[in-house]
Amino acid sequence: HDLAGDRTAEVSAGVVINATGAWADDLRAEVGQRPRLRRLRGSHLIFPAAKLPVKQVISFLHPRDDRPVMVLPWEGATLIGTTDVDHREAMSTDPAISAGEVDYLMEGLDYIFGASGLTANDVLSTFSGIRSVLDTGQANPSKESRDEVLWNENGLITITGGKLTMFRRMAQDTLRFVRLALPGRPWPDGRARTLDPLDQAAFDLALEGASLAEALKLRLLGRYGVHAADLLRASRPGELDAVAGTPSLWAELRWAVQAEHVVHLEDLLLRRTRLGLLLPDGGAEVLPGARVLCQEELGWSDWRWQAEENAYRALWQRAYSLPQAVQLPVEVSA
């Protein structure tokens, strides 16, 4: 069922791969399976680089529980994370950091940097993600295994757990599982990798972006691969400028609304780009420019834009800023 378009379709298949992450148990329940997974939330704080300047990744063990925490430069800002707590809230909306998690991360910063003068008032934004791990009943969430799990339950093949850095191996393991479930089918060699299209993209980008700095060309290639040159061709005059001092280009926003299935404003500012995390107040300063792009490329009316902006601001305030319990008043001098 397509929730966004309220459309339903039926598809027949020999097997179905359940790679839905934190929602994996929900899909398993549809075929009568009991829950086996535990949802854990990992949350992060983002600071302006000027407030917390780091040039490389710093990893340390948190003094409270000896968990590894990292501080790293990210998209022109500085990020610290992550936490590891049970997520019991509804999955129908974006997860949000708790006041306790903010305290935990700020305590870690104080431990590693000493009297840096940082406070929660310096936070640009927050974000959280949900990981699903096999539930073995450990009292401490961090003691649960992060190993991947694969199950075939009457044709529903679930892959979950694991780590992000293992995505390719997990995909290969899943396809091997599928092959066992569907014997006699021809299969491509999953070990093969073709670099030729990317080499061609590098050549095209060198021609299209001859005036761009080499670091910017590499960034575009890393993000857009074989579509990097297409992005440059789709840009308008002035759109190869950076957006409000971030590493992002205005051309990337246009490409996102043209080619990356933007449905809502939150898709553009929080998912296709990270401007809602990297700029103050959720990127309020870029909203006029985003409005022009969305109305040009997506045909949004003034009414539709206002509804999207209102919904985006409400979501950002609820899930991507500090929770109300730790938002500090701004001091005003007399």
N, C-alpha and C positions, 0 to 999 in steps of 0.2 A: 504494500500500500504506500503510495506516494503522499506523504503528509502535506508537503508544500502545495501540490496541485490537487490534492484530494482525489487521486485516481487509483484504480485498482487493476492489476493485470495478473494473469496466471501463466506460469512457465513450468513446463515439465522438464525434469532432468534426472539423470541416473543417480547423481549425488548432488548435495548442496554443501558448499564450503561456508562454514560459519566463522568468519574473521571479523566479528563485530566488537571485539575488545570488551569493554566494560558492560556491554549489552549481551554478551554471549549466553549467559544463563537465561535471559529473557527469551531468546530464540529457542534454546533447548527446551524450555518449558512448553513451547508450542507443540513439541512432539512427545510430551509426557515425561520429561526427564527432571529429576530433582536437582536443586541448586548444588553446585560443587565449587563455586568460585567466591572469592572475597574481594570486594572493591576497596582499593586503597587510594587515597588522594595525595598527590604531591603538589605543593604550592610554591610559588616563587614571588620574590620582590624585585622590582626593577627601579634602579636609581639613575639619575643623570650621571654621565661619565665625569662631569666636573665635580660632583659631590663625592664620588667613589671611583677615582681613576685607577684602573688596573690594566695592564698591557698583556697579561697572560692568565691562564687558569690557575687559581689557587684552590687547592683541596685540603680540607682539614677534618678532623674528627670533632664533632660537636661535644662540648664539655658535659652536656646533660646526659647523653645516652651513647656516646662513642659512634654515632652514625656518621658516615662521610657526607660532607656538605661542600658545595663548590661555589666559588665566586668567579665570574668570568666576564670578559668584554663581549658584548652581544649587540650587533646592529647599531653601534655608536653609543650604546648605553652600557650599564653594568647590571648583571643579573646575579642573584643569589638563590640557591635552592639545593635540594628540595626537601620538603617534609615527607612524612610517611605515616598517615593516620587513616583510620577507617572512615569510609564515606558512606553515610547512612541516609543522606538527603536524596530527594527525588532525582531521577536521571532525565527528567523531561526538560531541564534547563541547564545552563552552563554552571559548572561547579565554581565555588567561591572559597577563597581563603578565610579561615577563622581568625578571631582575635588571638587565640592560643598559638596558632601557627606564626602569626606576625611576631609575637613575643619570642618564639623559639628562634626564628631567623635573625631577629635583632640581637638576641643574646649571643648567637654565633658570631655576628659581626663584631660585637664588643669584645668577644674573646680573642678573635684573630687580629683585629686592628687596634685594640685598646681604645684610648680616648680620642676617637675620630671625630666626635661631635655630631655624628649622624643620628637623626631621630626619624620616627615614622612620618613626620611632616615632609621629609625629603623624598619619599617614595613617589615615583612617577605613576606606577601602575602595579597591578598584581595579575597573576594568572594561575590557574590550577588545572591539573589533568587527572584522569582516573585510570589506574592500571588494574587489571584483574589478575589475580594469582590463585593458585590452588589453595583452597581453604582446608588447612589441617588442624585448625583450632588453637593455634599458638596464641598465647596471651599478648605477646608483643607483635604487632603487625610486621615489623622489620625482620622477624625471624622466619616468616613464611618464605618458602622457596620461590625463586624467580625463574626456575626452569620452565621451558616450554612444555605444554601438554597438548596431546592430540588424541581425540576420541572419534570413533565412528559409531554413531548411535542410529541404527536403522537408516543409513544413507545421509545423515546429517554429520558432516565431518567438521569438528570444532578444533580450531587452532587458537591457542591463547597462551598467556604467560610470556616467558622469554624477556628479552631486552631489545630495545630499538636497534642497537647495533647488529643484532642477529637477524634482521628482517629477511635477508636473502636466503640464509640457510633455513629459516622457518618456512619460507615459501617453497623451497625445494623439498623439505620434509613433507609438507602438506601434499604436494603433487605426487610424491612417491606413495603416500597413503591413498590418494585417489586412484592411482594406477592399480593398486592391489584390489580396490573396490570395483574397478572397471577393467577386468583383464581382457586381453585381446585387442585393445585399442592402440592405434599408432600414437606415439608420443614424440615430441621434439626433444632434442638433447638439452636438458636444463642447465648443463654446465657451460654451454656456449655463450659468449658475449660478443656482440658486434659493436666495434668502436667506429666503424666507417661513417655512420650518420653524424656522430659527434665531431669527427674530424672535418667533415664537410661543413657542419655548422660553424666550427671555428674559422674556417676559410671564409664563409659567407659573412660572418660577423666582422672579420678583419676588413672586408671590403665595405660593408655597410657602415661600420662604426670607425672609419679610419681616423676620425678626429677625437675619439674617446681615449681616455687614459687606459693603459694596459690593465691596471687593476680592475677598472670598471668593466672592461670586456670579459675578463675572467669571471667576475661576479655574475654577469648576465649569462654567460655560458653555464656556470655552475647551477644557476637557478632555473634556466629555461631550456638548456640543452639545444636540441635541434630547432627550437622555436625562437631562439635569441635574435636571429637576424629578422625574423618575421615581426618581432616586437619593435625593432628599430624602424622597419619599413612602415609600420602602422602609426608611428609617433607623429605628432604635429610640431610645428616650429615652437621652440621653447620648452618642449616636454622632455628633453634630455637633461634638464636642470634637476638638481636634488630637491626633494620635498622638505621644506622647513628645516634644513640642516641635517636631515637623516640620510642614510645611504640610499634610500629609495628614490626612484625617478618618477616624475609625473607620467612618463611613458609606460611605466609598469602598472599604474592605476588604469590607464586607458586599455592596456592589453588585458588586464583582469576583467574589466566589464565587457570587453569584446569577446574574449575567448575562454574565460575560466568560470563560466556558469555562476556569476554573481546573482543571487536572488534577493538578498537583503543588504542593507548598508553595513551591517555587522560582518557579513562575508568579506566585503571589500577592505574594511579597516582593521579587522581582527584576525582574518584567516588568509586571504590572498596576499595582503600586505600586513605589516605589524604596526602601522602608524598609530593605531589606537592604544598601543602599549608604549610607544616610544616618545610620544608627545604629550605635553600637559593636557589635563582635562579631556583625555580620550581623543586627542587630535582635533579639538574644536577649531583650531585655526585653519585646518585644511578642509573643513566642511563646505565652504563656498565653492572651492575648486572641485570637490567631489560631486557637488550638486550639478555643476555644469556637465561633468562627464556622464553621470547617471541619466540626466535628462537627454543628453545627446545620443548616447549609445543604447540606453535601455528604454527610452521613451517615457520616463516617469513624468507624471503631471506634477504641478506644484503641490496638490493635495497629497499625492503619493510620497513625494519627497518629505513633506512635513511629518507624515506618519512614520516614515522610516527613520528620520532624525530623532523623533521623540522616543521611538522604541529603542534605538541604538543608545541614546543617552541613558535611558532607564537601565538597560542591560549593563552598560559599562559601570554605572554607579553601583549596581548590585553585585556584579561578579568580577570586575576588573579594577576596582579601586579598593582602598582600605575599608574594612568593615567599620560600621559606625562606632563600634565599641572602642576603636583605637584611633579614630580620626581626632586629631588634636586641634584646638582652636588656633587660628592665626593671630599672632600678637600684633596689635595696632598701637603704634606710638602715639602719645598724646600730642 
